[in-house]
C-alpha cells in the first residue's frame, strides 16, 4: 500500500494512503455497511482496492495496480438519475485495507455527465473518517471518481483515493500534549 508517514507538531502521526478502487463482481457490496448509512441508500457498489504506481518524474500513473490489496463498499443516495453537474450525493463508504477497516461519510459533487461520453458521470468526493482501526483517531478521504450507471462499453466505475488519517499519540507525545494543555489552561487563569 502506498503509505507516507509525516511528522506533526501536535503529536499525532499523519498517515497518507493512495489507492484505486474498481467495481468488481467478485467483491460485492457489504449489506451491513449500507444498513449503517445515516440516509436512505439506493445505490450499492462493491469493488476491489489496488495500489497504483506513479512515475516519480511527473506523477503520472504508470500502472493502475495489478494485485488486489482490499475491498470497498460504496453506499450512495442518488436523487436525480439524470446526474446533472453540480448535484451532491450523500455517500457512506467502507475501505477494507491492509491497515484495517476505514469507514467514511460525506458527499460527492458531480462534475460532468457527458465527458468523454454522454452518460458517464465524473465526480469529486470529500468524506470524513467516522470509523477507523485501533490506533487511529480520524481523518479524511477524497477521490476523483467515475460512475458508469449506463454500463457504457470501455468505461469502468471506480475511483482514485487519498486517505489522510491521524494515528493516536504515542505515550511520550501524549504526555507532551497534556503538559501543553495544562500550560494553556494555566495561562487562561
ZAZA-306548 format. One line per field, with one value per residue (C-alpha): residue number from 1; x, y, z; residue in three letters. Coordinates in steps of 0.02 Angstrom, whole numbers, plus 50000, padded with zeros to 5 digits. Layout:
<tilums>
num: (NUM/...)
u: (X/...)
v: (Y/...)
w: (Z/...)
residu: (ALA/...)
</tilums>
This chain:
<tilums>
num: (1/2/3/4/5/6/7/8/9/10/11/12/13/14/15/16/17/18/19/20/21/22/23/24/25/26/27/28/29/30/31/32/33/34/35/36/37/38/39/40/41/42/43/44/45/46/47/48/49/50/51/52/53/54/55/56/57/58/59/60/61/62/63/64/65/66/67/68/69/70/71/72/73/74/75/76/77/78/79/80/81/82/83/84/85/86/87/88/89/90/91/92/93/94/95/96/97/98/99/100/101/102/103/104/105/106/107/108/109/110/111/112/113/114/115/116/117/118/119/120/121/122/123/124/125/126/127/128/129/130/131/132/133/134/135/136/137/138/139/140/141/142/143/144/145/146/147/148/149/150/151/152/153/154/155/156/157/158/159/160/161/162/163/164/165/166/167/168/169/170/171/172/173/174/175/176/177/178/179/180/181/182/183/184/185/186/187/188/189)
u: (50000/50070/50092/50185/50216/50235/50277/50156/50190/50030/50097/49978/50062/49992/49969/49932/49872/49836/49737/49617/49451/49360/49187/49209/49076/49198/49189/49003/48945/48928/48742/48786/48889/48745/48621/48726/48719/48629/48523/48418/48536/48477/48644/48763/48930/49064/49241/49419/49561/49726/49883/49936/50117/50169/50311/50418/50465/50292/50169/50075/50002/50110/50019/49841/49893/49883/49866/49708/49750/49575/49391/49271/49085/49003/48828/48752/48593/48552/48413/48416/48460/48498/48656/48665/48832/48835/48721/48783/48759/48767/48895/48946/49099/49199/49376/49448/49635/49791/49792/49612/49434/49405/49227/49190/49039/49021/48968/49015/48990/48951/49065/49004/48884/48948/49139/49210/49041/48859/48801/48972/48972/49128/49132/49241/49209/49256/49222/49263/49327/49193/49261/49446/49554/49627/49772/49693/49591/49512/49546/49479/49461/49446/49426/49412/49278/49198/49022/48957/48771/48728/48864/48941/49071/49252/49224/49236/49160/49299/49399/49571/49578/49687/49655/49734/49724/49798/49867/49847/49985/50122/50132/50281/50191/50029/50124/50188/50011/49945/50084/50046/49860/49897/50007/49870/49741/49858/49887/49699/49680)
v: (50000/50171/50245/50402/50442/50626/50706/50826/50957/50911/50737/50635/50546/50577/50432/50458/50314/50322/50184/50145/50055/49972/49896/49708/49570/49462/49593/49630/49772/49729/49750/49782/49935/50011/49969/50079/50230/50379/50407/50305/50210/50172/50130/49999/49964/49837/49845/49790/49900/49915/50020/50114/50154/50329/50397/50492/50619/50682/50594/50506/50335/50206/50054/50051/49910/49726/49650/49666/49730/49751/49781/49927/49958/50119/50165/50311/50413/50464/50593/50631/50493/50623/50654/50842/50930/51012/50884/50824/50644/50578/50438/50313/50207/50066/50026/49861/49895/49808/49936/49888/49946/50132/50199/50372/50484/50637/50696/50676/50825/50779/50869/50804/50679/50690/50681/50587/50508/50551/50454/50436/50526/50609/50665/50728/50662/50727/50622/50620/50459/50408/50236/50193/50045/50037/50158/50292/50442/50501/50596/50624/50536/50618/50547/50578/50456/50385/50311/50215/50189/50150/50017/50106/49993/50037/50129/50060/50125/50167/50299/50359/50398/50489/50438/50556/50490/50525/50393/50409/50500/50390/50387/50506/50626/50611/50672/50822/50861/50851/50967/51091/51084/51115/51264/51335/51315/51400/51544/51572/51589)
w: (50000/49957/50131/50177/50360/50405/50572/50654/50786/50880/50918/50812/50668/50496/50376/50191/50083/49898/49815/49675/49678/49535/49535/49543/49544/49644/49784/49810/49923/50107/50152/50335/50286/50186/50326/50441/50324/50404/50249/50127/50012/49835/49751/49823/49741/49785/49723/49741/49802/49709/49735/49577/49536/49484/49380/49508/49375/49330/49446/49306/49343/49254/49323/49392/49508/49466/49639/49742/49918/49989/49958/49965/49983/49923/49984/49888/49892/49713/49699/49512/49388/49254/49359/49324/49352/49523/49606/49776/49827/50006/50018/50152/50115/50192/50138/50198/50184/50249/50393/50439/50401/50374/50360/50289/50267/50156/49985/49804/49690/49509/49389/49221/49143/48965/48962/48873/48829/48865/49018/49100/49268/49339/49521/49661/49837/50009/50164/50349/50426/50551/50599/50599/50650/50825/50839/50728/50784/50620/50461/50287/50119/49949/49775/49591/49534/49378/49386/49236/49276/49094/49080/48930/48848/48880/49046/49222/49383/49503/49595/49640/49827/49951/50131/50258/50436/50606/50722/50910/51004/51069/51260/51255/51137/51237/51390/51292/51234/51414/51476/51335/51375/51560/51517/51406/51545/51672/51551/51536/51726)
residu: (UNK/UNK/UNK/UNK/UNK/UNK/UNK/UNK/UNK/UNK/UNK/UNK/UNK/UNK/UNK/UNK/UNK/UNK/UNK/UNK/UNK/UNK/UNK/UNK/UNK/UNK/UNK/UNK/UNK/UNK/UNK/UNK/UNK/UNK/UNK/UNK/UNK/UNK/UNK/UNK/UNK/UNK/UNK/UNK/UNK/UNK/UNK/UNK/UNK/UNK/UNK/UNK/UNK/UNK/UNK/UNK/UNK/UNK/UNK/UNK/UNK/UNK/UNK/UNK/UNK/UNK/UNK/UNK/UNK/UNK/UNK/UNK/UNK/UNK/UNK/UNK/UNK/UNK/UNK/UNK/UNK/UNK/UNK/UNK/UNK/UNK/UNK/UNK/UNK/UNK/UNK/UNK/UNK/UNK/UNK/UNK/UNK/UNK/UNK/UNK/UNK/UNK/UNK/UNK/UNK/UNK/UNK/UNK/UNK/UNK/UNK/UNK/UNK/UNK/UNK/UNK/UNK/UNK/UNK/UNK/UNK/UNK/UNK/UNK/UNK/UNK/UNK/UNK/UNK/UNK/UNK/UNK/UNK/UNK/UNK/UNK/UNK/UNK/UNK/UNK/UNK/UNK/UNK/UNK/UNK/UNK/UNK/UNK/UNK/UNK/UNK/UNK/UNK/UNK/UNK/UNK/UNK/UNK/UNK/UNK/UNK/UNK/UNK/UNK/UNK/UNK/UNK/UNK/UNK/UNK/UNK/UNK/UNK/UNK/UNK/UNK/UNK/UNK/UNK/UNK/UNK/UNK/UNK/UNK/UNK/UNK/UNK/UNK/UNK)
</tilums>
